[in-house]
Amino acid sequence: MREKRRDRERLEHIVAAIDRITRYVDGKTYSDLLADDMMYYAVVKNIEIIGEAANMLTAEFQANHPETPWKMVKGMRNYIVHEYFQIDSAVVWEVITDELTTLREQVTRYLAETNWTEEA
């Protein structure tokens, strides 16, 4: 169930998952990611967590923050879960290198700027 009072928690889950991914790939290359199954699947699982947390945000919160491509974030989760047998590792690397920094900046800003006492 999507509850307005839980939006903050979901955003915190997104930041935590991004931070884990960042730790896992720090100093690594695309080749390193492909060579290490454990790292690869840890990253993929955390991308899934990001998408699931985004999916659980209220529609109102998502609508009030349209600069974040929520549909794409949630779509990546669906792609990973339902197409697990054919995940394109290049797409995973692109998410890591091109998308997560911006997403983290946006979500961190939402956490800081939202008056959570009024949101409850």
Residue, then its C-alpha position, 0 to 999 in steps of 0.5 A: m500500500r502506498e502511504k504518504r507517511r512512508d514516502r520519506e522511508r522509501l526515499e531513504h531506501i533509494v539513497a541507501a541502495i545507491d550508496r551500496i552500489t557506489r561502494y561496490v563499484d568504487g574504482k571498478t571498471y565495466s570489465d571488473l563488473l562482468a568478471d565478478d558475479m557477486m558484485y554484478y548481482a549485488v548491483v542488480k539487486n540494489i537497482e531492483i530495490i531502487g525501482e521497488a522503492a520508487n514504485m511504492l512512492t505515492a502518485e502524489f509525491q511522484a507527480n510533485h517531483p516530475e524532474t525525476p524519471w520515475k517511470m524509467v526508474k520503476g521500469m528498470r526494476n521491472y526489466i530486471v525482475h521479469e527479464y532476469f535471463q537477458i539483462d543487458s550488462a551494458v545497460v546496468w553499467e550505464v545506469i551506474t555511471d550515468e544515472l545514479t548520481t543525478l538520482r541520488e542528488q534529486v532524492t537527497r534534495y527531496l528529503a531535505e526540502t520536504n516538510w515531512t511533518e506536514e506530509a504525515 
